[in-house]
């Protein structure tokens, strides 16, 4: 069944999930921890809708394919068509804010990158994008004030804030819309802060989003399968 985005009040979005457009290395400290250069322009890639699963369900970790790394990210639900949009119009098209795990087959990705091959199979596999419900928004929040975090078995592993993004949300959305038309039901992942690492089986995960004074946040507890 096609994944349908939902809001935290229980409503379903009126479109099924489309593509998931992602940006790599949008936090300088994350680029450095993987010995990657800090980019001068957004590095974009796409996950298909088939990679999405509900974040609040037990998550399967395909450990038989090598290390699976977690990357916690702010997720934005798009509600209007954007093509070559300016930053203000792009940010006004966001109708929901949530959280996602960009799961990565790190060993597979490393082998493919070493050979100069595309690495979609390391990022786009089934279950590679656990998504939360979305906090409904009617106007652009203070992006720089958004904060989010991931705890695994009670230990803080990642924390990020909008103000630390190399490419702020409005500019990032505008740049994405230059290359890919964004449509209602598409989701944008905005990059991960430092602290990524292997996702263990049988672990408890707690993800939190603080959306500032205007919007409610998120607190999600989930588990990985043994």
N, C-alpha and C positions, 0 to 999 in steps of 0.2 A: 504494500500500500504506500502511495506517495506521501511523504512527510508533509504535514500541514502546520505552518507556524501558528502558535497560540499566544494569547496575551495572559498576563497573570490574573486577570479577572475571570478567566475561563472561556472567553470568546475565542473563536477560531478566526484567523485572518481569511479574507474572502478569496484568496488565491493560494494554490499549493506552492510549496517551496520551489524556487527556480534554481539558478546557479548560485554558488557560493564563491564570491570573489575575495581573494586574500592578498595580503601584502607581507612580504618577507622583510625582516631586519628593520622594522619600524621603531625599534628601541636600540639605541647605540650599545648599551651594555650587553644585550642579547647577541648582537652581531659579534662583539668582541669575545664573548665566552665560547663561541664556536669557531673562533679564528677566521671570521669572515670580515671583509672590508665593510666599513660603514658606507651605505649607498648615497649617491648624490641625487637619485631619483627613485621613486617607489618601484620595488620589484614585485610584479603582480603575477598571480597564478590563480587557477580556478579549480575548485572541487565540484563534482557533480552533485545533484540533489540526492542521488543514491548513497552518498557517503554520510548523510545525516541520520542520526538517531536521537532519541530523547535523552537529555542529560540526566534526568532524574530516575532513569531506569538503570538496572545493573549493566555495567559496561563490559563488553568482551574485549580482551586484550590478545591480539594474535601473536603471542610470543614465539610461536613456532617459526616466525619469519624474522627473528632477530629482535633487537631492542626496539620497544615502542615508546617513544618519548611523548610526554605531555607538553602542550603549549597553551596556556590559558590566555584567552583573548576576549576583548569587548566585541560583541556582535550587534550589527545594526540591520534592522528590517526595513527594506525599501518599499515605499507605498506609491511612488509615481515613476513614470518612465523618464529616464535621464539619458541624454545623448549630447555630448559636448557641452555640459551644463556649467555655468559659473558656480563658484563656491557657495554663495548664499542660496541659490536655487537648489543645489545639491544637498545641502544640509537640511533644507526644509522638506525634502522628500523622505526623511527618516521618520517612520511611524512607530518604531519600537526599538528598545535597547535591551540587550540581554548579554549572556555569556556563552562561550563556546570553548571546547577543547579541540585544538588543531592537532590531532594525533599524527605522528610521523614515524614511519618505519626507518629509523635512523641508520641502521646498517645497510639496508637496501639503498637508501638515498646516497650514502657515502660511496658505495660501489658505483652507482650510476653517475654521480658527479665526477668521480675519478676518471671515468671513461668519456666524459663529455656528453653523456646521454641525457635525454629528458628524464625527470624523476617524478612524473605524475603518479606512478604506481606506488610510490612511497607516501603520497599525500592524499590520494583520491580513492583509496580502497573502501569497501563497504564498512561502515561504522567509524570512519576516520574523522567524523565531525559531530560529536555530541553537542546538541544545542539545547539551551534553556528556553523557557517561556520568555516572552518579551514584555517589558514595562511599556505600556502605551504612552506615546508622546504626541503632543499637539503643537509644540513649538520647540525649536532647537534649545537644548540645555547648554549650560556652561561646560563645554567639552573638557576644558583644562581641569575642571574640578572633579571629574569622574575618577573613582578609584576602584580597583578590584583586586581580588586575592584568591589564592588556592592553598589550602592546608591538606596534607596527606597524613593520615593517622595522627592528627593533632599537631603536626609540625608545619609551620609556615614555609612554603616552598617558592611561591611567587607572589609578588605584589607589584601593581603597576598603577600609573595615573596618566590621565589624558595629557597633562602638561609635559610629560616626558617623551611623547611621540615625536619622531623626527619629522613626520608629515601629519599635520593636524587634520582632524576629521573633514572639515569643509574642503580643504585643498586636496586631500586624498580622494574623496568622492568625485570631485571635479575631474581629477586626473584619470580615475578609473573610467568615468563616462566618456572620456576622449577615445578610449580603446575598445570598450565593451558597452553597448547600450544596457543600462540597468533597468530592469522591469519590476513591476509590483510582484512581490514574493521572493525576489532575490535577497540574499543576505550578504553583508560585507563583514569580513573579519579584519580587524585593524592592527594586528601584530601582537607579538608577545614580549613581555619584559624578560629580564635575565632570570635564571633559576631553573631552566628546563632540565629534564632528566628522565630516566626510565620510569615507566608507569608500572608499579607492581601489581600482581594479582592479589585478590583478597584484601584490598585496602579500602579504608573509608576516606572519601574525598569531601571536603567542604569548600564550596565556592561562594564568594560574596561580592556584591556590587553595591557601592555607595554612589547614588546618582545625584547628590546635592540636595538643596533645600526644596527644589520644585517638584521632584519626582521621587517616588518610593524606590528603595533598593531591592536587592535580591539576596536570599540566603538559601543555598541548595546543598543538600547532603545526598551523596550517592555512593555506590560501591563498585569495585571492579570484581569480576568473577574470579573464583579461585583457579 
